[in-house]
Amino acid sequence: MARKRGNNEGSIHRRKNGTWRAQVTIQDRRLSHTAKTRRECQDWLKQMLNQIDNGLTYEATLITYQEYLSDWLVSIEPTLRPTTHYQYSQIVRDHIVPFLGELKLIDLRPDHIQNLYNQKRKSGLGIRTIQLTHSVIHRSLVHALRLGLIYRNPAATVICPKPEQKEMKIYDEGQISQFLVAAKGNRNEALYHLAISTGMRQGELLGLFWTDLDWIKQTLQVQRQLRKVPGKGYSFQPPKTKYGRRMITLGSNTIQKLREHQRLNQEERIKAGIRWQENNLIFPSTVGTPMEQRNLHRDFKSIIKKAGLPDIRFHDLRHTAASIMLNHGVPVIAVSRRLGHSKPSITLDIYGHLIPGMQAEIAEQIDELITPVEIALHPVAPEAKNPLTE
């Protein structure tokens, strides 16, 4: 009678069709793995035995990727922003589960993931969405690896499409002047002025409280941003990084615009009456609630049309602000801090090409530094002889 194979024992044999199969016993149950080469089976068997030694259970080998992702999304929810968690859940539901969900987590291979990306690319899905899909898959499998549910991260070796370089559209100073003239008298005039003078993001602008503004010191504290979570409404969230939480100094003209805007707020509060909902927002809706981003978008586009300017995104006002500062000699480190970047190198990576005059200035400075200067050498007169020492 053949001896029953116990835990930590395995075997490899060749099948009739030329493939190889490895088998291992875990909790008196047998697991199998088929591969094209004996070496692949040996690697699988080695890793499985190692996982079994580290506590892998038979039940864990039955978990499908869909089941694992469902639990993973629950476990990471407290660590993510609501908008990020919603985005991850959407990617899992729409792009991962339909293609990989039924596979056993332990059987997931790099070629499965690569085929998913290739199919998505052929179907016309945007590169940004494929990259986000890769990010979710990779992150989820890193966690599975830490839990000992898999012996390697199959997403680590796949090829993901490179990011597309988005076209950056900016206004020059003349166009900015046109835009602000067209915005004169608009209820969002101060918001546009602040966006251009500070380079703040839209969510940061809409998340400002009056208590963030110091009228005397003329400073503004960026401490939160307004984000919309589909199905849950708007919420205030802290900046993504500690560098996003920053203090911005404002000019006198900007302060004056904000004083005028504050008076407008007070008029709207009186007009709204009992419909007003006080949230202490600098840029609220006409009834005090957080401003709908689609309403701001619509108003922004109407100002562009009124000014007769090329169409740009609201976010391009941030790029415009950075370009103006850098082209007028504001130190990169100061621009970086004003924009909330973690380090100046990020600012230069994004906006370095928008400084056309920098190369010419550097060229002249280098020329001055290395241009040889001829120094005339005058012959030294011989020392006069002292007759007393003769």
C-alpha positions as a printed Julia matrix, in Angstrom:
390×3 Matrix{Float64}:
   0.0    0.0     0.0
   1.38   3.38   -1.02
   2.37   5.65    1.81
   0.11   8.71    2.19
   2.03  11.85    1.39
   2.19  14.25    4.32
   2.7   17.97    4.63
   6.03  19.34    3.41
   6.24  16.62    0.79
   5.84  17.07   -2.92
   6.48  15.45   -6.26
   7.07  16.35   -9.89
   6.25  14.23  -12.91
   5.97  14.63  -16.67
   2.58  14.3   -18.3
   1.82  12.53  -21.59
   1.34  15.84  -23.43
   4.88  16.94  -22.54
   4.02  19.37  -19.75
   5.16  18.99  -16.17
   3.06  18.78  -13.03
   4.07  19.45   -9.47
   2.01  18.26   -6.52
   2.19  19.06   -2.84
   0.11  18.0     0.13
  -1.26  20.55    2.58
  -3.52  19.56    5.48
  -4.06  16.16    3.84
  -5.22  17.85    0.64
  -3.34  17.83   -2.62
  -2.47  20.91   -4.68
  -1.24  20.7    -8.25
   0.58  23.05  -10.59
   1.17  22.49  -14.3
   3.97  24.19  -16.24
   5.86  23.85  -19.51
   9.18  23.1   -17.87
  10.42  21.04  -14.96
  12.28  24.11  -13.63
   9.01  26.06  -13.29
   7.49  23.2   -11.34
  10.55  23.0    -9.11
  10.31  26.71   -8.35
   6.6   26.43   -7.6
   7.12  23.42   -5.35
   9.93  25.13   -3.46
   7.86  28.26   -2.86
   4.76  26.28   -1.85
   6.69  24.21    0.67
   8.16  27.41    2.08
   4.68  28.94    2.42
   3.33  25.82    4.08
   6.18  26.0     6.58
   5.15  29.61    7.26
   1.54  28.71    8.0
  -0.27  28.61    4.64
  -3.59  26.79    5.01
  -5.51  24.79    2.47
  -8.47  27.18    2.75
  -6.23  30.08    1.76
  -5.32  28.32   -1.48
  -9.01  28.26   -2.5
  -9.51  32.04   -2.32
 -10.32  33.63   -5.66
  -8.82  36.96   -6.59
 -12.29  38.53   -6.48
 -12.84  37.3    -2.91
  -9.42  38.53   -1.89
  -9.96  41.98   -3.47
 -13.28  42.36   -1.66
 -11.57  41.8     1.71
  -8.57  43.91    0.71
 -10.75  46.93   -0.11
 -12.32  46.7     3.33
  -8.96  46.46    5.09
  -7.39  49.46    3.34
 -10.43  51.75    3.54
  -9.31  53.45    6.8
  -5.93  54.28    5.22
  -7.3   55.94    2.09
  -9.12  59.13    1.26
 -12.8   58.51    0.45
 -12.26  59.6    -3.16
  -9.28  57.25   -3.54
 -11.15  54.31   -2.04
 -14.09  54.94   -4.36
 -11.71  55.07   -7.32
 -10.03  51.79   -6.3
 -13.42  50.11   -5.86
 -14.51  51.29   -9.29
 -11.33  49.96  -10.92
 -11.76  46.59   -9.19
 -15.42  46.33  -10.22
 -15.11  47.51  -13.82
 -11.65  46.42  -14.95
 -10.16  43.7   -12.74
 -12.9   41.36  -11.54
 -14.47  40.75  -15.0
 -11.1   39.47  -16.3
  -9.22  38.05  -13.31
 -11.79  37.67  -10.56
 -12.5   33.96  -10.97
  -8.84  32.94  -10.88
  -7.49  31.52   -7.65
  -5.27  34.11   -6.0
  -2.47  31.59   -5.7
  -2.72  30.76   -9.44
  -2.51  34.35  -10.68
   0.4   34.67  -13.13
   2.16  37.58  -14.84
   0.78  36.58  -18.24
  -2.8   36.8   -16.89
  -2.2   40.4   -15.86
  -0.28  41.26  -19.03
  -3.13  39.94  -21.18
  -5.56  42.12  -19.23
  -3.52  45.26  -19.98
  -3.11  44.27  -23.63
  -6.86  43.71  -24.07
  -7.68  47.0   -22.38
  -5.21  48.8   -24.62
  -6.7   47.23  -27.77
 -10.21  48.16  -26.65
  -9.21  51.83  -26.54
  -9.13  52.27  -22.77
  -7.05  55.3   -21.76
  -3.49  54.75  -20.61
  -4.18  56.6   -17.37
  -6.92  54.07  -16.47
  -4.66  51.13  -17.34
  -1.93  52.59  -15.13
  -4.39  52.99  -12.28
  -5.52  49.39  -12.82
  -1.9   48.28  -12.58
  -1.43  50.32   -9.42
  -4.42  48.66   -7.76
  -3.38  45.14   -8.82
   0.23  45.63   -7.74
  -0.71  47.15   -4.39
  -3.24  44.44   -3.63
  -0.71  41.71   -4.39
   1.98  43.35   -2.28
  -0.42  42.95    0.64
  -1.15  39.32   -0.29
   2.59  38.66   -0.38
   3.0   40.13    3.11
   0.18  37.91    4.36
   1.92  34.84    2.93
  -0.96  34.07    0.54
   1.29  34.14   -2.53
   5.01  33.49   -2.93
   5.75  36.29   -5.4
   4.02  39.35   -6.83
   2.99  38.44  -10.4
   2.39  42.12  -11.22
   6.04  42.98  -10.65
   7.23  41.74  -14.04
   4.47  42.9   -16.38
   4.83  45.81  -18.82
   2.47  48.7   -18.14
   1.98  51.48  -20.72
   4.02  54.61  -20.01
   2.14  57.74  -18.97
   1.03  60.11  -21.67
   2.5   63.58  -21.49
  -0.49  65.85  -21.13
  -0.39  69.04  -23.1
   0.13  71.98  -20.8
  -1.77  75.09  -21.88
  -0.98  78.38  -20.23
  -1.89  82.02  -20.68
   0.72  84.71  -21.06
   0.49  87.92  -19.08
  -1.53  89.7   -21.75
  -4.08  86.9   -21.85
  -4.29  86.81  -18.06
  -5.09  90.53  -18.13
  -7.84  89.87  -20.7
  -9.25  87.08  -18.55
  -9.35  89.15  -15.36
 -10.95  92.09  -17.19
 -13.66  89.73  -18.47
 -14.13  88.42  -14.9
 -14.63  91.92  -13.48
 -17.83  92.03  -11.43
 -18.28  88.25  -11.55
 -19.08  86.64   -8.16
 -16.02  84.42   -8.63
 -13.66  87.26   -9.56
 -11.67  86.96   -6.31
 -11.42  83.19   -6.74
  -9.91  83.56  -10.22
  -7.56  86.26   -8.99
  -6.41  84.05   -6.1
  -5.97  81.03   -8.39
  -3.67  82.98  -10.72
  -1.71  84.75   -8.01
  -1.09  81.67   -5.85
  -1.28  78.63   -8.14
  -3.65  76.91   -5.7
  -5.61  73.87   -6.85
  -9.35  74.12   -7.39
 -10.14  71.87   -4.43
  -7.87  73.93   -2.19
  -9.6   77.16   -3.21
 -13.07  75.75   -2.62
 -11.99  74.37    0.77
 -10.83  77.71    2.19
 -12.41  79.04    5.39
 -12.39  82.69    6.38
 -10.46  81.61    9.5
  -7.62  80.53    7.19
  -7.06  84.15    6.21
  -4.96  86.51    8.33
  -5.88  90.03    7.22
  -3.07  91.68    9.18
  -0.2   89.41    8.12
  -1.76  89.0     4.64
  -1.32  85.23    4.72
  -3.5   82.29    3.81
  -3.28  78.84    5.39
  -3.95  75.92    3.03
  -5.19  73.16    5.34
  -7.81  71.2     3.4
  -9.42  70.67    0.03
 -12.98  70.1    -1.09
 -13.48  66.74   -2.8
 -16.6   65.11   -4.16
 -17.13  61.42   -3.49
 -19.68  59.96   -5.93
 -22.76  58.8    -4.06
 -21.63  60.45   -0.82
 -21.46  64.14   -1.68
 -18.76  66.64   -0.8
 -16.24  66.32    2.0
 -13.25  68.27    3.28
 -10.01  66.33    3.16
  -6.48  67.22    4.24
  -3.84  67.81    1.55
  -2.34  64.66    0.06
   1.1   65.4     1.5
   2.46  67.42    4.42
   3.88  69.89    1.9
   0.39  70.62    0.62
  -0.4   72.05    4.05
   1.26  75.43    3.65
   1.11  79.17    4.28
   0.88  81.53    1.3
   1.64  85.24    1.49
  -0.77  87.46   -0.43
  -0.24  90.79   -2.13
  -2.17  93.94   -1.21
  -4.23  93.8    -4.4
  -5.29  90.23   -3.63
  -6.25  91.23   -0.08
  -8.39  94.05   -1.5
 -10.13  91.6    -3.85
 -10.9   89.35   -0.88
 -12.34  92.29    1.11
 -14.66  93.07   -1.79
 -15.56  89.38   -2.02
 -16.34  89.27    1.71
 -18.84  92.11    1.26
 -20.41  90.15   -1.62
 -20.69  87.12    0.69
 -22.52  89.19    3.28
 -24.96  90.47    0.66
 -25.66  86.93   -0.55
 -26.17  85.76    3.03
 -28.81  88.45    3.59
 -30.47  87.7     0.26
 -30.61  83.94    0.94
 -32.25  84.45    4.34
 -33.25  81.18    6.0
 -31.9   79.21    3.03
 -28.34  80.2     3.98
 -26.23  77.39    5.46
 -23.2   78.8     7.24
 -19.99  76.87    6.58
 -17.53  79.74    6.96
 -16.38  79.16    3.37
 -14.6   81.93    1.47
 -15.98  80.66   -1.84
 -19.37  79.03   -1.15
 -22.46  78.67   -3.3
 -25.1   81.42   -3.22
 -26.65  79.72   -0.16
 -23.44  79.04    1.8
 -22.97  75.38    0.9
 -19.8   74.07   -0.81
 -19.69  75.29   -4.39
 -20.56  72.7    -7.02
 -17.45  72.14   -9.14
 -19.52  71.83  -12.3
 -20.98  75.29  -11.66
 -17.49  76.77  -11.3
 -16.44  74.95  -14.46
 -19.37  76.39  -16.37
 -18.66  79.91  -15.1
 -14.94  79.59  -15.9
 -15.66  78.57  -19.5
 -18.07  81.5   -19.91
 -15.35  83.94  -18.82
 -12.91  82.44  -21.33
 -15.49  82.78  -24.09
 -16.31  86.34  -23.09
 -12.6   87.26  -23.16
 -12.12  85.59  -26.56
  -9.26  83.46  -25.28
  -8.08  79.95  -26.2
  -9.84  77.25  -24.18
  -7.91  75.88  -21.19
  -8.73  73.84  -18.09
  -9.15  75.44  -14.68
  -6.06  73.51  -13.56
  -4.08  75.32  -16.25
  -4.38  78.49  -14.16
  -2.03  76.73  -11.72
   0.42  76.09  -14.56
   0.04  79.71  -15.64
   0.86  80.95  -12.14
   3.99  78.79  -12.0
   5.11  79.99  -15.42
   4.7   83.66  -14.52
   6.62  83.27  -11.25
   9.51  81.36  -12.82
   9.78  83.7   -15.81
  10.07  86.68  -13.47
  12.97  85.28  -11.52
  11.16  83.95   -8.45
  13.49  81.31   -6.95
  12.43  77.76   -7.72
  12.35  76.83   -4.03
   9.9   79.68   -3.35
   7.68  78.63   -6.26
   7.81  75.04   -5.08
   6.64  75.94   -1.59
   3.9   78.23   -2.91
   2.57  75.42   -5.1
   2.83  72.82   -2.32
   5.39  70.57   -4.03
   7.47  68.3    -1.8
  10.75  69.46   -3.36
  11.99  71.99   -5.96
  13.05  69.22   -8.35
   9.38  68.36   -8.9
   8.68  71.98   -9.83
  11.54  71.97  -12.32
  10.48  68.62  -13.79
   7.02  70.0   -14.47
   7.76  73.59  -15.41
  11.43  73.74  -16.38
  10.6   73.83  -20.09
   8.44  76.93  -19.55
  11.5   79.05  -18.78
  12.8   79.88  -22.28
  15.04  82.69  -21.08
  16.87  80.54  -18.55
  19.16  78.82  -21.07
  20.21  82.12  -22.66
  20.91  83.67  -19.26
  22.94  80.66  -18.17
  24.88  80.69  -21.44
  25.94  84.3   -20.92
  26.9   83.67  -17.3
  28.98  80.64  -18.22
  30.72  82.61  -20.98
  31.63  85.33  -18.5
  32.98  82.8   -16.04
  35.23  80.93  -18.46
  36.42  83.79  -20.66
  40.19  84.06  -20.06
  41.44  87.35  -18.75
  44.93  88.32  -19.89
  47.06  89.68  -17.09
  50.04  91.8   -18.12
  53.18  90.7   -16.36
  55.55  93.62  -15.6
  59.26  92.84  -15.15
  60.39  93.12  -11.57
  63.21  95.64  -11.1
  66.4   94.14   -9.62
  67.04  94.99   -5.99
  69.45  97.86   -5.48
  72.68  96.83   -3.93
  73.43  98.11   -0.45
  76.99  99.49   -0.4
  77.2   98.88    3.33
  76.87  95.15    2.82
  79.38  94.96    0.05
